[in-house]
């Protein structure tokens, strides 16, 4: 059996939660194991990067993925000592000008995740930590919102955090692509 180990992060605004997820995808079993979830609250990007370095050395992931967002300059400076692949997330990445490099179409992936959860492809530990329970709660808080043009976008409801869920979405997309290459 082959496996792909990932360490994924979703940086939020400085001083907010920074979500970290460890995933392992397997082939040909086609399972995604959620190995850990951790939220770093009100810590500097430099502090979180040091903790990621420890995780990176312990887990030895095949890929370290971080969401590329409005804090990219600060995050990339703090993480420059790690081999990070930055991933853009957006809705409607059918526009090829938006889909350059590493990218995730949120609408597509949320639909894909819903199918995989129903098929019991995506697994959680039997005894989840508080942060793992928060990941599960965040998944249940994501809602679709239809705009005036009819376009659906997804976000956490009622000003809730989605950092752990977005890290999971990015990691699951990488595993989905890896499966397609097998």
N, C-alpha and C positions, 0 to 999 in steps of 0.2 A: 504494500500500500504506500502511495506517495502522500506527502503532506506539504502544505504551504503555511508557514507561520508568519503572522503579521502583527505589527505594533502600529496602532493608528491613534491619531490625536485630532481633536477639534478645538483649536484655540478660540477663546472668546475675547471679549474686550479685556484689556488689562484690569486686573482686580476682580474679575468675575470667574466663573467656573471654566476650567480647561479639562475637557473629557479625554480619557485615555482608555483604549480597549485593546485586549489581546485576543486574536482569533486564530483558529487553525482550521484550514479546509483540507479535506481528505479526498483522495481519488483511488480507486473507482467507487468507493463508498458514497461519495457526494454528500458529505455532512459538513456542517460548519459548527465548530465547537467554540463557545464563548469562554475563553480561559480566564479572563479577569476584566473588571471595569473599575476605574478609579477617577474620581473628580478631585481636581486640585483647586481649592477655593482661595481666591484673593492672594495668589502667589505670583511673583514676577515671572516673566517668560524665562529669564535666566535660571531661576530656581526650578521651574518645571523641566527645563532642558537638562539640568543636572540629574533629575530623577529619571528622565527618559533615558539618559546615558546608562544609568544603573540597570534599568529594565532591559535596555538593548543588549547589554553584556550578559545579563542573566538568561534572557529568552533566546537570544541569537536569532532574531526574525530574518526571514528572507527579504522582507520589505519593511521599511518604516515610512508610513504615509501620514501627512498632515494636510488638513484642509487649508487651501490658499484663500484667505479672505482679506478684509480691509486692514488687518493688522500684520500683513505679510512682511513688511520691512522690518518691524520689530521682532517678529517670530523668527524670520530667517537669520537675523543677526544672532539671536540667542541660541539657535540650533545649528549654527554653521559648522560645528565640530562633529555632527552626525550625518550619515548618508540619507538624507530626507528626500523623498519624492513628494512634491506639492501637488495637490489635487484640487481642481476647481469644481465646485458644485453649482448647479443652476437648474432651472426648469426649462424645458423645451430646447434641449441641446441638438435638435435637428438642424439648427442653423450652424453650418460648418465653421463659421467665423468664431463662434463661441466655443466650439468643441476642440480647440487646439490643445495638444499635449495631453496630460493626464486629466480627465474630466469625468464627471458623473452627472447624468440626467436624473434629478431627484424624482420627477414624476414616474419615469420608467422604473427606477429602482424601488420605489415604495410599492408599486404594483407587483414587482418581482418578489420582494420580501414577503408580501402578504401571501402569495402563492406558496413560497417555500416554508413559511411558518405553518401553514395548513398541512403541508406534506411532512412536517416534523423533520425537516432538513437542518434547521437552525436550532441548536441545543444550548441549554444553560446548565450550570452546575446544580446538583441536587440541593445543596445547602448554600444559597446565594448570600453574598455579603450585602451590606447596606447599599453600597454603590451599584452592585449588580441588580438589586431590587429597584434602584432608581432608574437604571437602564430599561428595565421592563416597564416601569411606570411611564418613562418618556415615550416609549414605543406606543403605548396606549393613549398618549396625549396628542399625537400627531393627527391633524385634521386637514381635510381638503377644503379650500376656499375658492369659490368660483367668482372671478372678477367680472366686471361689466362686459368685457369682450367674450366671455364664456371660457376663458383660459383658467384652468385649475392649478392652484399652487398649494403647497403643503407647508405647514409650520406648526410649532407647538401652540396649543391653545392656552388662552388666558395668561400670557406672559410667563409661561413655564420655560424651563431650560430644555434644550434639545442637543446639548453637546455630546453626550454619550451616544444617543441615537444616531447623530450624524457621523460620528466616528465609525459606528457599526455599519452604517449604510455604505461608507467609503470602502471599508474592508470587505464587505460582502460583494461589492462590485468587482474588486480585484480578484476575489476567489471565483466569481462567476466567469470572468474573462479567462482565468487560468483553467477552469474546467473546460471551457470551449476550445482551448488549445490542446487538450489531452487527446 
